Amino acid sequence: MEKTPSRLTAKPSWLLGQVAVHAHRLASDGFGEVGARGYHYRILAALDEFGAASQADLGRRCNMDRSDVVAALNELAEQDFVERTPDPDDRRRNIVTLTKAGRRQLQHMDQALDKVQDDLLEPLAAKDRQTLTRLLAQLLAHHQRG
């Protein structure tokens, strides 16, 4: 096995990038086991937590490009996980709501993602997992203010 240069392994940015690759693969595999994708989870979670929203609001809330929102909503609507109806105040907009089937799918996705977290963070004790999550949230909040 090739050794990684110590200049790289001493840099948090490099370490975060490497772990992110593994996290993305694990999450993709986990979502795939329940017939879903990460974009589906973002949208269903936002609708469950905040209620019905326009497609544009979902894009902003989920940090997704408009075309990705439309594609994901098309996939979710085909499976009856969301319902799109014209906005009564602006017929050019659609309001998206979570269906009962969508709420069930979100529960399946939550279970899959919980397993992913356990796999990803397996070598860490519970307290270290909480500390890592807190520190990552702090970093993300700092850089999102920008």
PLY file of the C-alpha trace (Angstrom):
ply
format ascii 1.0
element vertex 146
property float x
property float y
property float z
element edge 145
property int vertex1
property int vertex2
end_header
0.00 0.00 0.00
1.36 3.41 -0.96
2.03 5.89 1.80
0.33 9.28 1.68
2.66 12.26 2.09
2.57 13.62 5.63
2.10 17.14 4.25
-1.33 15.97 3.07
-2.36 13.98 6.14
-1.53 16.99 8.34
-4.04 19.21 6.50
-7.65 19.17 7.73
-8.83 20.27 4.27
-7.29 17.18 2.69
-8.62 14.89 5.42
-12.14 16.34 5.13
-12.06 15.83 1.37
-10.98 12.22 1.68
-13.61 11.43 4.32
-16.25 13.23 2.21
-15.54 10.84 -0.68
-16.22 7.86 1.59
-19.27 9.52 3.16
-20.77 10.23 -0.26
-20.20 6.65 -1.44
-21.72 5.19 1.73
-24.74 7.53 1.56
-25.30 6.80 -2.14
-25.17 3.07 -1.47
-27.48 3.39 1.54
-30.03 5.45 -0.37
-29.76 3.06 -3.31
-30.83 0.20 -1.06
-34.17 1.97 -0.52
-34.54 3.13 -4.14
-33.60 6.73 -3.46
-30.96 9.40 -3.99
-29.49 12.13 -1.82
-31.51 14.84 -3.56
-34.69 12.92 -2.66
-33.69 12.96 0.99
-33.00 16.70 0.99
-36.40 17.49 -0.51
-38.44 15.06 1.59
-36.69 16.19 4.78
-37.37 19.86 3.99
-41.04 19.21 3.24
-41.43 17.15 6.41
-39.78 19.75 8.62
-41.06 22.99 7.06
-44.24 21.98 5.23
-45.40 22.68 1.69
-43.14 24.89 -0.41
-42.61 26.19 -3.90
-40.00 24.51 -6.07
-37.84 27.65 -5.86
-38.06 27.67 -2.05
-37.08 24.01 -1.95
-34.06 24.72 -4.13
-32.89 27.49 -1.81
-33.63 25.56 1.36
-31.94 22.38 0.11
-29.04 24.16 -1.62
-29.94 22.61 -4.98
-29.86 23.93 -8.53
-33.29 24.56 -10.07
-32.84 21.85 -12.72
-31.85 19.29 -10.06
-34.93 20.21 -8.01
-37.20 19.67 -11.02
-35.58 16.33 -11.91
-35.77 15.07 -8.31
-39.37 16.24 -7.93
-40.31 14.46 -11.16
-38.85 11.23 -9.76
-40.56 11.71 -6.39
-43.91 12.57 -8.00
-43.75 9.45 -10.21
-43.59 7.38 -7.02
-46.34 9.43 -5.31
-43.94 10.68 -2.63
-44.79 14.32 -3.35
-47.69 16.15 -4.92
-47.38 19.31 -6.99
-50.33 21.66 -7.29
-50.57 25.12 -8.83
-50.12 27.96 -6.35
-53.54 29.66 -6.03
-51.79 33.03 -5.63
-49.48 32.58 -8.64
-50.49 29.99 -11.23
-46.94 30.01 -12.66
-45.63 28.38 -9.48
-46.14 24.92 -8.10
-46.58 24.15 -4.43
-45.03 20.84 -3.40
-46.42 18.79 -0.52
-45.26 15.57 1.10
-47.63 12.61 0.78
-48.14 9.78 3.27
-46.10 7.53 0.99
-43.38 10.19 0.93
-43.32 10.32 4.72
-42.93 6.51 4.82
-40.10 6.72 2.26
-38.41 9.39 4.36
-38.53 7.03 7.36
-36.86 4.31 5.26
-34.25 6.81 4.14
-33.65 7.94 7.73
-33.00 4.33 8.74
-30.61 3.85 5.81
-28.79 7.08 6.64
-28.54 6.16 10.33
-26.73 2.97 9.28
-24.45 5.04 7.04
-23.55 7.28 9.97
-22.70 4.22 12.06
-20.53 2.79 9.27
-18.78 6.09 8.58
-18.09 6.91 12.21
-17.48 3.33 13.38
-14.01 3.93 14.87
-15.23 6.87 16.99
-16.75 6.69 20.46
-20.20 8.25 20.92
-18.76 11.35 22.60
-16.23 11.82 19.77
-19.04 11.49 17.20
-20.95 14.27 18.95
-17.84 16.45 19.11
-17.06 15.88 15.42
-20.64 16.71 14.44
-20.60 19.88 16.53
-17.27 21.02 15.06
-18.35 20.29 11.48
-21.60 22.21 12.03
-19.60 25.13 13.40
-17.29 25.13 10.36
-20.21 24.90 7.95
-22.08 27.75 9.66
-18.97 29.94 9.49
-18.45 29.34 5.77
-22.14 29.69 4.88
-22.22 33.20 6.37
-19.69 34.30 3.76
0 1
1 2
2 3
3 4
4 5
5 6
6 7
7 8
8 9
9 10
10 11
11 12
12 13
13 14
14 15
15 16
16 17
17 18
18 19
19 20
20 21
21 22
22 23
23 24
24 25
25 26
26 27
27 28
28 29
29 30
30 31
31 32
32 33
33 34
34 35
35 36
36 37
37 38
38 39
39 40
40 41
41 42
42 43
43 44
44 45
45 46
46 47
47 48
48 49
49 50
50 51
51 52
52 53
53 54
54 55
55 56
56 57
57 58
58 59
59 60
60 61
61 62
62 63
63 64
64 65
65 66
66 67
67 68
68 69
69 70
70 71
71 72
72 73
73 74
74 75
75 76
76 77
77 78
78 79
79 80
80 81
81 82
82 83
83 84
84 85
85 86
86 87
87 88
88 89
89 90
90 91
91 92
92 93
93 94
94 95
95 96
96 97
97 98
98 99
99 100
100 101
101 102
102 103
103 104
104 105
105 106
106 107
107 108
108 109
109 110
110 111
111 112
112 113
113 114
114 115
115 116
116 117
117 118
118 119
119 120
120 121
121 122
122 123
123 124
124 125
125 126
126 127
127 128
128 129
129 130
130 131
131 132
132 133
133 134
134 135
135 136
136 137
137 138
138 139
139 140
140 141
141 142
142 143
143 144
144 145
